Amino acid sequence: MRLQNKIAVVTGAGSGMGKAIANLYAKEGAKVVVSDINIEAANSTVEDINSNGGQAIAVLANVAKEDDIQNLINTAVDTFGTLDILVNNAGIMDNFEPAGDIKDDKWERVFAINTTSVMRTTRKALSIFLEKQNGVIINIASAGGLQGARAGAAYTASKHAVVGFTKNTGFMYATKGIRCNAIAPGGVETNIGSSMTGINEFGMGRIQAGLSINPRVGKPEDIANIALFLASDESSFVNGTVITGDAGWTAY
């Protein structure tokens, strides 16, 4: 029970990697606040956890809204007394648009969900972590946050920003008992593709060559195992960095 009695918030936990992380954390003893914009999906994750002897609650949250983030973290503290682990998993894809084809509203939506939400949840959690001089933040970045051709320009820029924010936060609070790390998944079987509404043919054509060298597509559980390590005391010396989970895709 590597997370015994820890309190964890996981955003985007109604499906995919977030759901796998929430389930694994609960199995390892954490009490989990399952956050998602789809409350039915969040409730399904909670039912899975509770039916397996864990403890979880669901909270409806659109992470692009500051009020929802405030309510999410406040609900976690009101329900379980504190917060120990924050996993910023919620995210959306772009449509592989290169810079010349980006629309302002799409750019702003991608950044609101992928990047600004990470800052806001972190800011809120830090008020709790600093008081007790302890806490763990895990941001789900992307291979697209390390390389230039795994998505379109908006998604790529948003995830690069998450990587930089992670490193800065990890360093800034390293002497305060707080760690902040990121995971950069490669291709993983999730439903993030449902956020794509019209693939840009030019952009997709440019990245196509790189897709062919991907050794394999991962499972959400592969990323959850990394998230468990980063949340546990076993990673106490790991801070302000990114762990890549992509079967070696970005090693080429």
N, C-alpha and C positions, 0 to 999 in steps of 0.2 A: 504494500500500500504506500506507494511513493509520494502521494499527495494527501495523506491522511489529514482530515479536518481543514484542508485548505478551501478557500472560497474563490471560485473562478468565474469570470464573465467571458463568454465566447460569442462574438458577433457573427452573424451569418451562419448560425449553427442549426438551421433547419434542414440542411442538406450538405452533401459533399464533404469537403475537408473539415468544415466547422462541426458538422454532425459527428464525424469520426473522432475529432478532438474532444468534443463534449462527452461522448460515450466512454472514451478511454480514460479521461480525467476522472469521471465518476467511478469507473471500475477500480481506479487507483486510490479512491477514498475522498476525492474532492466533492464538495457541494457545488453544483454548477448552475449558473444563470444562463439559460439558453435564449439568445437574442436573435431575432430575425424579423424582416419586413413582412414575412408571411407567417402569421400567428398559427395557422393550422400546421404548417411544417414544424414550427418551434414546438408546438404541443406534441407532435408525433415523436420528436427527439426526446422530450421529457418523459413520455409514456415508455419509450424504450429503456431509458435510464431507470425509472422507478420500478418497472417490471423486473429488472435485473438486480434489484436490491439497492440501487443508488438513490441519490436525493438531488432533485433539480426542480427549477421553476422556469416558466417561459415568460418572456417580456417582449412585447411588440416594440420594435424600434426601427425607424428609418434613420440610419446613421448619418445621412446628409442633413439632419435636423438637430440643432443644438439642444432643443427642448427634449427630444427623445433620448439623447445621450445623457443629459442630466437625470432624467427619470430612470434610465437603465441602471446607472451606477447607484443612484439613491435607493432604488428598489433592492439591489443586491445587499447594500449595507443595512437597510431597514429589515430585510428578511433574515439575513445570516449574521449580522453584527459587524462585518468588516469586509475587506476585499484583499486578496493575496495575489491573484493572477489575473491579468488582462490579456486576452487574445484577440487581436484585431484581424479578423479573417474576412469580414464582409468586403466584397469587391465586384466590379463589373468589367467586362471587356469593352474595347472599342470595336470598330468594324474594319480594322487594318488600314485606316486612312493615313496616307502620308501627309506631310505638313500642308501641302498645297490644297488639300481637299477637306481640311478640318473646318467644321462649323463651330462657332463660339459656344452654342448651347450644349453641344455634345462634349466639347473640351471641359466646360465648367461642370457638367454632370459627372464625368469620369473623375475629375479631381475632387469634387465634393465627396464622393463615395469612397474613392481609393486612397485619398491623401488627407484632405481636411478632416475627415472623420477620425483618422488615426491621431492627429494632433489633438482633437477635442477630447476623445476618450482618454488619451494619455494625460492631458492637462487635468482632467477631472480625477483620474485615479491617483495622480501624484499628490493631491491634497490629502489623500488617505495614507499613501505609502510613506510620505515624508514624516507624518505624525508618528508613525510607528517604526520608522527607519528600516523598512523592509517591504519588498514587493518585486514582482516579476512582470515584465511587459514583453509580449511576443507578437511581432507584426508579420503577417503573411505578405511577403513581397512577391517576387516572381523572377524567373530567369529573364523575363523582360525588363527587370530592374537592374540587371547586370550587363546585358547585351543590347544591341541596337535593332535586332531584326527578329523579335519573337512576337510582335504585335504591331499595331499602328503607332503613330507618333504620340497620341494622347495617353494611351495606356502605358507606353514605354516611359514617357516623362513622369507620369504619376507614380510609377513603381520605383523609378530612380530616386524620386523625391522621398519615398518611404524609406529607402535604404539610407539616404543621407540623414533623415530625421532619426532613424534608429541609432546610427552611429553617434550622432550628437547627443541624443538623450542618454545613451549608455554611458558616455564619457562624463557628461555633466553631473550625473547623479551616482557615479560609481562609489563615492565615499559616503553615500547616504543609505547603503544597504539595499539599493535598488539596481536591478539589472534590466537591460532592454536589448533584445536580440531580434533578428528577423530570420525567416525561412524563405528561401527562393525556390519554389517548386518549378519543375519543368512541366511537361505534359502530364496532366493528371485527369482521371475520369471523374469529372464533375459536371454540373449543369450550368456552368458559367457561360457556355455558349448560347444559352437562352436569352442572354442580355444583348446578343448581336442581332441587328435588325436589317442588315443589308450589306453584305461583304463588298468592300472596295476591290475591284478586280485587279487594278494596278498594284495596290499594296499587297494583296494576297499573292499575286504572281511573283513579287520581289522576295517574299519570305519563303516561298515554296521549297526552294532548294535546301534550306536549312531543316525543314521538317523531315526530309528523307534520311537525315543522319541521326535522328533521335533514336537511341538504342531501344527504348520501350516506353510505353505509357504507364504511369504509376497508378496506384490505388490511393484513395483518400487515407486509408490506414497507414500507408507509408509516411505520409506527412504528419499524421497524428503521433506516430512514434517519435519523430524528431521534436514535436511540440511537447511531448511528455518529458523528454530529456531536458529541454530548455526550461521547463517549469519546475523541475525537481532540483534538489540540492546537489545532485551529481554534476550539474553544470555550473556550480558556484563560481568557477574561475572563467566562465565564458560570458563575455559582456561586450556590447557595442559592435557586434559583428553579424555576419550573415552565413547561415548554413544552407548550402545548396542541396536540394533533393531532386535529382533529375537523371539518375542512372548514368551520368557522365556526358550528357548532351552538351553542356557548355564547356566541357574540357576540350572539345575540338577547336 
